[in-house]
Amino acid sequence: MAQTLATAPGHAAPHRDRVGAAAALFSVFCGPFAWALQLNVNYALASHACFPHAEARSSVLPGWHGFIWGLATVNVIALALSLAAALLSWRSWKATREEHPGGADALLEAGEGRTRFLAACGMMNAIGFAAAILFTLIAVLTVPPCMD
């Protein structure tokens, strides 16, 4: 019986065919990307509404009174992206659970299971950045804009 690269003994990622490269990259990088996008868009919107010129305003620019909902929408979209990355990472983790015999400790000590390692990194990234995005969303909804 011919062996493929995925079933060859001793390969660092024997189950790499179960998780595509795009899925692995999305799960690892989507959480940080969503957070960075949320941070930059919120900063641009809030700074223009409260600090359009040389001095800060004590109130929002005329016509910008609903910008809080724009900030909240950006946060909700970023949170959804980060949670989607966490879900995809979890599915990748489950798909590669038999990549190396033993538990997670044995997998990490052996240095094998690249696909499973990327799934674990993706879960940690996505959940951590989702928490950061959630805290920002709470701040957007509770802290008054344009404080002196």
N, C-alpha and C positions, 0 to 999 in steps of 0.2 A: 504494500500500500504506500503510495507516495505521500510524503509529508509536505504540508504547506508551511509558509513562514510562520503562520499563526500557531501551528501545532508543533513546530520544531522544538526539541528539548533545549532548555537553557535560555530561551529568549527572554529578554527583560519584560516584555509585555505580551504574554501568550494569548490574551483575549482582546487584543487591540482591534480585531475585526468586529467586535460587538458594539464599539462606540466609535463613531466617526470623528475625524479630526475637527470638523466644524463644531460638533457638539462639545467636544473637549475644550476647544478654544472659547466658545460661547460661555460655557459654565465657569471657566477660570476668569475671564476678563469682563464679563457683562456687569457684574456687581460693582467693581471699581469704576467702570466706564459710566454706569448709570449714576453713581454718586458724584463723579466729577462733572457730568453734564448737569445734574440737578444743582450742584454748588455754583457753577458758573452762570447758568441761566437765572437762578434766584438772585445771585449777587448783582447781575446786570439789571434786572427788573427793579429790585428793591433800591439799588443805589440811584437809579434814574428817578424813581418816584419820590425819593426823600432827599436827594443831594444832586440836583440837576446842574448847579453852577458852583460858584466859589464857596458858598455857605450852605450849611445844612438847613433844612426846613423843619419846622415843628409840626407841620401837617403835610399830607400827601398833596402832590401837584393836582390842580384841577383836571378832572377827567380821568384820574388814575385811582379813584376810590375803590374800584373792584379788583385791584391788582393782587390783593391777598388771595383771591380765588384762583388767579393765574399761578401764583406761587404754589398753592396747595395742589393744583392740577399737575404741575411739573413734578412735585414730590410724589404724588400717587402713581404717576407713570413710571418714575424711576424706581419706586418701591415694587411695582408690578414686574418690571424688568429684572430686578435683583431676585425677587422670589421665583421668577421663571427659571433663572440660572440655578437657584438652589434646588428646585424640583428636577431639572435636567441633570444636575450633578448627583442627586440622590438616585435617580434612575440609572445613571452610569455606574454608580457604586454597586447597586443591586445586580446589574447585568454582568459585572466582573467579580462577583463575590468568590468564585472558585479559581481565581487567577493564580493563587499560590496556596498550597496546603497550610493549614493553621489559621490562627486568628489574625487580627490586625497587628499585634506585636510581632508575630513571626514574619509577616509580610514586610514590615518596616525594617526588621533586622536583616532580612535576606537581601534587601535592596532590589527586589523584583516587583513587578506589578506596576509599571509606569502608568497604565490607563487607570488603574484603581487609585494611584497616588494623585493623578490629576483630578479625579472625581472628588477625592477628599479635600484637595486644595480648593476646588470650585465650591464645595459646600461651605467651607470655612470663610472664603472670600464673600460669597453671596450672602450668607447669614450675617456676617459682621457688617457689611456695607448696608444691608437692609435695616439693621438696627440703627446705624448712623442716619440713614434717610428717614426712618421713623421718628427719631429724636428731633430732626430738623422739621419734619412735618408738624410735630407737636408744638415746637417753638413758633412756627409760622402761624399756627392757629391760636396761640395763647399770648404771645408777646405783642404789645401794640407796635405798629410801625412808626417810623420817624420819631424816635425818642431823642431828646437833646442830650 
